[in-house]
Amino acid sequence: MADTPTGAPLPPSPSVPAVPQPGGPAPRMPLRRLGWRRALVLTGVVLLIAACALFMVFTLGASLGAEALVIGLIAAMLPVPVLVACFLWLDRYEPEPLKYLVFCFAWGAFVSTAASLTVNETAAGFFEDQGLPVALTAVLVAPFIEELTKALGPILLLVFRRREFSGITDALVYCGLSAVGFAMVENILYLGGYGYASGAEQYGPATGAQQVIAIFIVRILLFGFAHPLFTSMTAVGLGIAARTADRRVRVLAPVAGLLLAMMLHGTWNLLPTLTQATGEALISVVGFVGVMAPIFFGMVGLAVWLRAWEGRLTERILPDYVRAGWLTPPEVAALSSLGRRHAARTWARRVAGDPGVRAMRGYQFAATRLALLRDGVHRGLDRRPVDRERTAREERELLEAISAYRTFFVGRDPQAPVGIWDGRRYHLRFPDGSQRAVEAPDEPVVPIPVVLPPPPPAYPAGYGPPGWYGPPPAAPWRPGQP
């Protein structure tokens, strides 16, 4: 068994996956075993979120009343599907596990709001006792406790599930969902309390409904991006920390992002406070239009660019596996954009039906994970031998999954000749029995249905050959064989 430059042995060769029958179940990614420590931590997290949820329901119900609570909840939930869909749109290349998405949303909705409400009310009481304006709470206290608690859930994921952070895009998704959850519960207070309950108590239900609509338009339709925007500053810091090997950057980047989020949040709260104190509405107009709007559009542009970068990462990293014989150039090209991925799924449906589509989706996900994993190797993210061994094991599992997925659609297209890719060119066999070597096309858009012979045992720098843990599925013939 060969050794890596660090002396750690390479994992054993995988078994050759059996060719599935049409209509059979698609292969699945390997699942992690749930040990007793993970089960204990998971139970503790669920209990903490549940306790905070009960605390918030009881607190808001006692403060607003049942009717105002229900109205505020319904109105506050209306924008949530749209905001969640925006963040899931960013995450289409390598979707994050649903359990972590739910965790971040629930953390922001319940844990963050419970802690923030307690601290903010305590600070407001302190300012009032000292004869200071209670409005100082929104400027001096709320930005710090709210941004800290919103970010704490994604920070815990970064610490304990670092491999689920593949960069800034993942951090934006995790932090964004935490902020959306926080904003939803906070909006219940504004819509149900300051909106319906306040208006209904003074002038009746009709006035309460009018105030709910007015607050909904201003707070959600116009400025519903506020909390996700603030927390996105922290997300940038967390994403940078997740993709660097420098320990100083791993600490300083999240701290800098969190401080920037707090400053931006504090500035946002300061604008209406100054406007109310001075009577100058121009302060808010200039602040929102001249400062907040450019930052918002700049962050949207960054998120879209990062989404495209994640797709182009496969073009930069996966050619290593093409040279090793695990992938073909068209397969790499078909991963570089969402349009090409859709074309590949359409082709897979044509040649292998619904199982082929499911296999193609799994194949695309595994290939993207493989590119991110190898990019982490190039960046030197694994400093300890145990981390390098885990990376090698995960790389092997991904390659085995890729090999199993591609058996669902490779060789099933009756409109294409049977072929072999040897890492340099195609060897195609035509219906008349002739065989010809063909160079890879410059702009392939869908996977050419060829099989892969055992690649040559080349050993480039790094952890040894990319994924050289044994041959992919055996080819029906060797190049040059009659």
C-alpha positions in Angstrom: 0.0 0.0 0.0 1.4 3.4 -1.0 2.0 6.2 1.5 1.2 9.8 1.3 3.9 12.4 1.8 2.9 12.6 5.5 3.4 8.9 5.9 -0.3 8.1 6.3 -1.3 5.0 4.3 -3.8 5.4 1.5 -7.2 3.8 2.1 -7.7 0.4 0.5 -9.1 0.1 -3.0 -12.9 0.2 -3.3 -14.9 -2.6 -4.6 -16.2 -2.2 -8.1 -19.9 -1.2 -7.9 -22.4 -3.5 -9.6 -24.2 -2.1 -12.6 -27.7 -1.4 -11.5 -30.7 -2.5 -13.5 -32.9 0.1 -15.1 -35.6 1.3 -12.7 -33.7 0.2 -9.7 -32.9 2.4 -6.7 -30.3 5.1 -7.1 -27.2 4.8 -5.0 -26.9 7.0 -1.9 -24.1 8.9 -0.3 -22.6 7.1 2.8 -24.2 8.1 6.0 -22.3 9.0 9.2 -23.1 6.8 12.2 -24.8 8.5 15.1 -22.6 7.8 18.1 -23.7 8.3 21.7 -21.8 11.6 22.0 -23.4 13.0 18.9 -26.8 11.7 20.1 -26.3 13.4 23.5 -25.3 16.7 21.9 -28.2 16.5 19.4 -30.6 15.9 22.3 -29.2 18.9 24.2 -29.5 21.2 21.2 -33.1 20.1 20.5 -34.1 20.6 24.2 -32.5 24.1 24.3 -34.3 25.2 21.1 -37.6 23.7 22.4 -37.2 25.5 25.8 -36.5 28.8 24.1 -39.4 28.3 21.7 -41.8 27.7 24.7 -40.3 30.8 26.5 -41.0 33.0 23.4 -44.5 31.7 22.9 -45.3 32.3 26.6 -43.7 35.7 26.7 -45.3 37.0 23.5 -48.6 35.5 24.4 -48.6 37.2 27.8 -47.5 40.5 26.3 -49.7 40.6 23.2 -52.7 38.4 23.9 -53.8 35.4 21.9 -55.5 37.3 19.1 -52.6 39.7 18.5 -50.2 36.8 18.7 -52.0 34.9 16.0 -52.3 37.9 13.7 -48.7 38.9 14.2 -47.6 35.3 13.6 -49.5 35.0 10.3 -48.3 38.3 9.0 -44.7 37.7 10.1 -44.6 34.3 8.3 -45.7 35.6 4.9 -42.2 36.8 3.8 -40.4 33.8 5.2 -40.8 31.4 2.2 -39.5 34.1 -0.2 -36.5 34.9 2.0 -35.7 31.2 2.6 -36.0 30.5 -1.1 -33.5 33.3 -1.9 -30.9 31.7 0.3 -31.6 28.2 -1.0 -31.1 29.6 -4.5 -27.6 30.5 -3.5 -27.0 27.0 -2.3 -27.9 25.0 -5.5 -24.5 23.8 -6.5 -23.8 22.0 -3.2 -27.0 22.0 -1.1 -26.4 21.9 2.7 -28.0 19.1 4.8 -31.5 20.0 5.7 -30.9 19.4 9.4 -28.3 22.1 9.6 -30.6 24.6 7.7 -33.4 23.9 10.1 -31.0 24.2 13.0 -29.9 27.7 12.0 -33.4 28.9 11.3 -34.7 27.6 14.6 -31.6 28.9 16.5 -32.3 32.4 15.2 -36.0 32.2 15.7 -36.0 31.0 19.3 -32.6 30.9 21.0 -31.4 34.2 19.6 -34.7 36.0 20.2 -35.0 34.6 23.7 -31.6 35.8 24.7 -31.9 39.1 23.0 -35.3 39.9 24.4 -34.1 39.2 27.9 -30.9 41.3 27.6 -32.7 44.2 25.8 -35.5 44.4 28.5 -32.9 44.3 31.2 -30.9 47.1 29.6 -34.0 49.2 29.0 -34.9 48.9 32.6 -31.4 49.9 33.6 -31.4 53.0 31.3 -34.8 54.0 32.7 -33.6 53.7 36.3 -30.6 55.9 35.5 -32.8 58.5 33.9 -31.4 57.9 30.4 -33.5 57.5 27.3 -34.8 53.9 26.7 -34.0 54.4 23.0 -30.4 53.9 23.8 -31.1 50.2 24.1 -31.7 50.0 20.3 -28.3 51.7 19.6 -26.0 50.5 22.4 -27.3 47.1 23.4 -29.6 45.5 20.8 -27.0 45.4 17.9 -24.4 43.6 20.0 -26.6 41.0 21.7 -28.7 40.3 18.6 -25.8 39.9 16.1 -23.8 37.8 18.6 -26.7 35.4 19.3 -27.8 35.2 15.6 -24.2 34.3 14.6 -23.6 31.9 17.5 -25.6 29.0 15.8 -23.5 29.2 12.6 -20.4 29.6 14.7 -21.1 26.3 16.5 -21.5 24.6 13.1 -18.2 26.0 12.0 -16.5 24.8 15.2 -18.0 21.3 15.3 -19.0 20.7 11.7 -16.2 22.6 9.8 -16.5 20.3 6.8 -20.1 21.6 6.2 -18.7 25.1 5.6 -17.3 25.1 2.1 -16.8 28.8 2.0 -18.6 32.2 2.1 -21.7 30.9 0.2 -22.4 28.3 2.9 -21.9 30.8 5.6 -24.3 33.2 3.9 -26.9 30.5 3.8 -26.5 29.5 7.4 -26.3 33.0 8.8 -29.1 34.2 6.5 -31.5 31.6 7.7 -30.6 32.4 11.3 -31.4 36.0 10.6 -34.6 35.2 8.8 -35.8 33.2 11.8 -34.9 36.0 14.2 -36.6 38.6 12.0 -39.8 36.5 11.8 -40.2 36.3 15.6 -39.2 40.0 16.1 -41.8 40.9 13.5 -44.5 39.1 15.5 -43.8 41.6 18.3 -44.0 44.6 15.9 -47.0 43.5 13.8 -49.0 41.9 16.6 -48.0 44.3 19.5 -47.2 47.7 18.0 -49.5 47.1 15.1 -52.7 45.2 15.9 -52.9 45.2 19.7 -52.0 48.9 20.0 -54.5 50.0 17.3 -57.3 47.7 18.5 -57.0 48.8 22.1 -57.4 52.5 21.2 -59.7 52.6 18.2 -60.9 49.0 17.5 -60.0 46.0 15.3 -60.2 48.0 12.0 -57.5 50.4 13.1 -55.4 47.5 14.4 -55.6 45.9 11.0 -54.7 49.1 9.2 -51.6 49.5 11.4 -50.6 45.9 10.7 -50.7 46.6 7.0 -48.7 49.8 7.4 -46.0 48.2 9.5 -45.9 45.2 7.1 -45.3 47.5 4.2 -42.5 49.6 5.9 -40.9 46.9 8.0 -41.1 43.9 5.7 -41.7 44.9 2.1 -39.3 47.9 2.2 -36.7 46.9 4.9 -37.2 43.1 5.3 -33.6 42.6 4.1 -32.2 44.4 7.2 -31.4 41.5 9.5 -30.0 39.2 6.8 -27.8 42.1 5.6 -26.4 42.7 9.0 -25.6 39.0 9.7 -24.1 38.6 6.2 -21.1 40.6 7.5 -20.5 37.9 10.0 -21.1 35.3 7.3 -18.2 36.7 5.2 -15.9 36.4 8.2 -17.0 32.8 8.9 -16.6 31.8 5.2 -13.1 33.2 5.1 -12.2 31.4 8.3 -13.5 28.1 6.9 -11.3 28.2 3.8 -8.0 29.3 5.3 -5.1 27.4 7.0 -3.9 30.5 8.9 -4.9 30.2 12.5 -4.8 33.9 13.0 -7.2 34.5 10.1 -9.5 31.7 11.5 -9.9 33.8 14.6 -9.7 37.4 13.3 -12.0 37.0 10.3 -15.1 36.0 12.2 -14.4 38.6 14.9 -14.0 41.3 12.3 -17.2 40.2 10.5 -19.2 40.2 13.7 -18.0 43.6 14.7 -18.9 45.0 11.3 -22.4 43.4 11.6 -22.8 45.1 15.0 -21.7 48.5 13.6 -24.0 48.2 10.6 -26.9 47.2 12.9 -26.2 50.0 15.3 -26.1 52.5 12.5 -29.4 51.2 11.1 -31.0 51.7 14.5 -29.4 55.1 15.0 -30.9 56.6 11.9 -34.6 56.6 13.1 -33.5 57.5 16.6 -31.7 60.7 15.3 -34.6 61.4 13.1 -37.1 61.3 16.0 -34.8 63.4 18.2 -34.1 66.1 15.7 -37.2 66.0 13.6 -35.1 65.9 10.4 -36.4 63.1 8.1 -33.6 63.8 5.7 -31.2 61.9 8.1 -33.0 58.6 7.6 -33.4 59.2 3.8 -29.7 59.9 3.3 -28.7 57.0 5.6 -31.0 54.4 3.9 -30.4 55.5 0.3 -26.8 56.6 0.5 -25.4 54.0 2.9 -27.6 51.0 3.4 -28.9 50.5 -0.1 -25.3 50.4 -1.7 -24.2 48.0 1.0 -27.2 45.8 0.3 -26.7 45.7 -3.5 -23.0 45.2 -3.0 -23.7 42.1 -0.8 -26.2 40.8 -3.4 -23.6 41.1 -6.1 -21.0 39.4 -4.0 -23.4 36.5 -3.2 -24.2 36.0 -6.9 -20.5 36.1 -7.9 -19.7 33.6 -5.2 -22.4 31.3 -6.4 -20.9 31.3 -9.9 -17.4 30.9 -8.4 -18.6 27.7 -6.7 -19.6 26.3 -10.1 -16.3 27.3 -11.8 -14.4 25.6 -9.0 -15.1 22.2 -10.6 -13.4 23.4 -13.8 -10.3 24.3 -11.8 -10.0 21.3 -9.5 -11.6 18.3 -11.2 -9.2 18.1 -14.2 -6.8 16.4 -11.7 -9.3 13.5 -11.7 -9.6 13.6 -15.5 -5.8 13.1 -15.8 -6.0 10.3 -13.3 -8.8 8.6 -15.3 -11.7 9.0 -13.0 -13.6 11.6 -14.9 -13.9 12.7 -18.6 -13.6 16.3 -19.8 -17.3 16.6 -20.8 -18.3 15.5 -17.3 -16.2 18.3 -15.8 -17.6 20.8 -18.3 -21.1 19.7 -17.6 -20.7 20.7 -13.9 -19.5 24.3 -14.5 -22.9 26.0 -14.6 -26.5 25.3 -13.6 -27.6 25.4 -17.3 -25.1 22.6 -18.2 -26.1 20.6 -15.1 -29.8 20.9 -16.2 -28.8 19.7 -19.7 -27.0 16.7 -18.1 -30.1 15.8 -16.1 -32.2 16.0 -19.2 -29.9 13.7 -21.0 -29.8 11.3 -18.1 -33.6 11.2 -18.1 -33.6 10.4 -21.8 -31.2 7.5 -21.5 -32.1 6.1 -18.0 -35.5 7.5 -16.9 -36.2 8.8 -13.5 -33.5 6.7 -11.8 -31.0 8.2 -14.2 -32.1 11.7 -13.1 -31.8 10.9 -9.5 -28.4 9.4 -10.1 -27.2 12.4 -12.1 -28.3 14.7 -9.2 -26.3 12.6 -6.8 -23.4 12.5 -9.1 -23.4 16.3 -9.5 -23.5 16.8 -5.7 -20.8 14.3 -5.1 -18.5 15.8 -7.8 -19.0 19.3 -6.3 -18.2 18.0 -2.8 -15.1 16.3 -4.3 -13.9 19.6 -5.9 -14.4 21.5 -2.6 -12.6 18.7 -0.7 -9.6 18.8 -3.1 -9.6 22.6 -3.0 -9.3 22.3 0.8 -6.3 20.0 0.3 -4.6 22.6 -1.9 -5.3 25.3 0.7 -3.7 23.2 3.5 -6.8 23.1 5.7 -5.9 19.7 7.2 -3.1 20.4 9.6 -3.4 17.2 11.7 -2.7 13.7 10.5 -6.2 12.6 11.6 -7.7 15.3 9.5 -5.7 14.3 6.4 -6.7 10.7 6.9 -10.3 11.7 7.2 -10.0 13.8 4.0 -8.5 10.8 2.2 -11.3 8.6 3.4 -14.0 11.1 2.4 -12.3 11.4 -1.0 -12.5 7.7 -1.5 -16.1 7.6 -0.5 -17.0 10.3 -2.9 -15.2 8.6 -5.8 -16.9 5.4 -5.0 -20.3 7.2 -5.0 -19.4 8.9 -8.3 -18.5 5.6 -9.9 -21.8 4.1 -8.7 -23.9 7.0 -9.8 -22.4 7.1 -13.3 -23.2 3.4 -14.0 -26.9 4.5 -14.1 -26.4 6.5 -17.3 -23.0 5.7 -18.8 -23.2 3.4 -21.8 -27.0 3.6 -22.0 -27.3 6.1 -24.9 -28.1 4.2 -28.1 -27.3 7.3 -30.2 -23.6 7.4 -29.2 -20.8 4.9 -29.9 -19.3 2.9 -27.1 -16.1 4.4 -25.9 -13.3 4.5 -23.3 -11.5 7.5 -21.8 -7.9 6.8 -20.9 -7.1 10.1 -19.3 -5.9 11.7 -22.6 -8.2 10.9 -25.4 -11.3 8.8 -26.3 -11.2 5.4 -27.9 -14.5 5.0 -29.6 -15.9 1.8 -31.1 -18.4 2.2 -33.9 -21.3 -0.1 -35.0 -19.2 -1.4 -38.0 -16.5 -2.6 -35.5 -14.0 0.0 -36.3 -12.1 1.8 -33.4 -10.7 5.3 -33.5 -8.9 7.5 -31.0 -10.6 11.0 -30.7 -9.3 14.0 -28.8 -11.5 15.6 -26.2 -13.8 18.4 -27.6 -13.0 22.0 -26.6 -16.5 22.8 -25.5 -18.4 19.7 -24.3 -21.7 20.4 -22.7 -23.1 16.9 -21.6 -21.3 13.8 -20.4 -20.2 11.6 -23.3 -21.3 8.1 -22.3 -17.9 6.3 -22.0 -16.5 3.9 -19.4 -13.3 4.3 -17.6 -10.4 1.8 -17.7 -8.1 1.5 -14.7 -6.0 4.7 -14.7 -2.2 4.7 -14.6 -0.7 4.9 -11.1 0.8 8.5 -11.4 1.6 10.3 -8.2 1.4 14.1 -8.3 2.3 16.3 -5.4 -0.1 16.5 -2.5 -1.7 13.5 -0.9 -0.7 11.2 -3.7 -2.7 10.8 -6.8 -6.2 12.4 -6.8 -8.4 9.6 -5.6 -6.1 6.8 -6.8 -7.6 4.2 -4.5 -8.1 1.5 -7.1 -9.6 1.2 -10.5 -13.0 2.6 -11.5 -15.5 0.1 -13.1 -13.8 -2.1 -15.6 -13.9 -1.2 -19.3 -15.4 -3.6 -21.8 -12.2 -3.6 -23.8 -8.7 -2.1 -23.7 -7.7 0.7 -26.1 -6.1 -0.9 -29.2 -7.8 -4.2 -28.4 -9.7 -5.6 -31.5 
